[in-house]
Amino acid sequence: MFKKIAKILSLSIILFYGCDDSFLEVEPSDRVSAEQLAEAAEFNPDIVKGGVAGLYQLMYFPGTGGTTGNDDFGQKGVDIWSDMLSGDIAHSKTNYGWYSTFSNLQASTDFTANENYIPWRYYYRIIRNANKVIETLGGNDATPDLEENKFSMGQAKAMRAYSYFYLLQLYTDSYDLSAPALPIYITPVIEAVAKSTQQEVYDLIYKDLNQALSLLQNYDRGTSRIEANTDVVKMLLAYAYASQDMNWDKVKTLTGEVINSGYTILPKANALDGMNFIESSPGWIWASDIKSDDNISLTSFYSQMDYFTYGYASVDNDKAIDVDLFNTMPADDVRRSWFSNPTELINWRKYYDPNRQWDGQRPVTTDVHYMRISEVYLLNAEAAIKTSDLTGARTSLKAVVSERVNDASYIDGLDELSLRNEIFLQTRLELWAEGKSYLLKRRNKLNVVRGANHLIFVGDVMSYDDDRLSFEIPQAEILNNPFINLQN
């Protein structure tokens, strides 16, 4: 019986990330029932482990946003878009056209554009599949008896919260707890629902993450970095609190606990080695180990960002660092060499195939990360400055900056305002193309100003809540959900 159910489940896992038109799909009649899966999972944790693994595969697999576009590849695709919205990635050459309508801020206001559909589809697909795992393990209020099932439940709830967090940041213009925001689904239902308020979405995020933290207390993922453990959950909680510009004491505590978990900041001596391999990256907290069997090529982060990978970055679809941001770095800052010559400033030594042959890597096997220890120190510094802990802010900021410049002692002489601004600046420099600048500017209500190497809107001052700097609810959702229209 268990073998039969496991075989059927393996087919279901494949369907988990199939490219259907709606994330609300009716179960085929020949598939095993939810009740059968739940009963089997009580005795065999492997029944749900495949579903959990499928959640993580969605984070980097091509087409997980429901399209065949070469910009549809999960979280790292969203990171590129969000750093473009923040102004820190300059789309300086547009050969082959990818990102053109997005970097010129047309697609972000066009609800028919694929760029609006892909993140929506991607995150709701994770939500739907997380809901399947949760339902199989007894539902939202259940606590599984088997420890391994507790771990699966914790990871599913962490992934659901992660998805709602990003949806909330991307698809709302500004922070307003009473404003309608997103449809909430906590079961794998087939009926569409109306938008819940931002407050209701945040409530679910906190509930899921706190439950995940409890369920994952004894979880040891070994050398893996793809699975969510308590460190990942604590950072997701910290980002959620920070996005509301509240509970900074909790942010400081959570990030402090992760800092003490044993990760190592990428040292200056290795800063140009590339952020490519999980095995040699003790600072990575959350990441995907890409294998040749994944057969990933054009539809990938490295295709779009790396000159040395077969793809679009190698043929002049350039994503450069904003020139004004680049020029803030002193001459001895090792991160200046992350970028090519001062004329182009494209990604050169931060993300690259180590063989370093033009247009070379195919398929892609260099790994991608979603969270690393440097951002923990920087968020801890931000939390410290928000709680008037200048000593703590300086300590955490210097931990990062001292590995990038020869002498970070200048930080000791900064007054409170200057220290705050330096934390913001170092976050943008250190985490370039990692999707975190967008979150930083949003939560701190910072303007976006594009430097001279952008193709459009150079020098324009755009408020953080400018409608062009967030995503629109996509046409597919409006057509399929009777509770949502262009006016609401």
Salt bridges, closest charged atoms under 4 A:
ASP20 OD1 - ARG121 NH2 2.27
ASP20 OD1 - ARG125 NH2 3.32
GLU25 OE2 - ARG128 NH2 2.91
GLU27 OE1 - ARG31 NH1 3.12
GLU27 OE2 - ARG128 NH2 3.99
GLU27 OE2 - LYS132 NZ 2.87
ASP46 OD1 - LYS49 NZ 3.80
ASP79 OD2 - LYS76 NZ 3.10
ASP88 OD1 - ARG428 NH2 2.74
ASP88 OD1 - LYS441 NZ 3.69
GLU148 OE1 - LYS49 NZ 2.46
ASP208 OD2 - ARG160 NE 2.71
ASP245 OD1 - LYS386 NZ 3.52
GLU257 OE1 - LYS234 NZ 3.06
ASP289 OD2 - LYS291 NZ 3.02
ASP322 OD1 - HIS454 NE2 2.92
ASP333 OD2 - ARG335 NH2 2.87
GLU344 OE2 - LYS93 NZ 3.38
GLU375 OE2 - LYS436 NZ 3.46
GLU382 OE2 - LYS386 NZ 3.74
GLU382 OE1 - ARG443 NH2 2.79
ASP389 OD2 - LYS252 NZ 3.35
ASP412 OD2 - LYS398 NZ 3.00
GLU430 OE1 - ARG335 NH1 3.10
GLU430 OE2 - ARG372 NH1 3.08
GLU430 OE1 - ARG404 NE 2.84
GLU434 OE2 - LYS350 NZ 2.75
GLU434 OE1 - HIS369 NE2 2.95
GLU434 OE2 - ARG372 NH2 2.87
ASP466 OD2 - ARG468 NH2 2.83
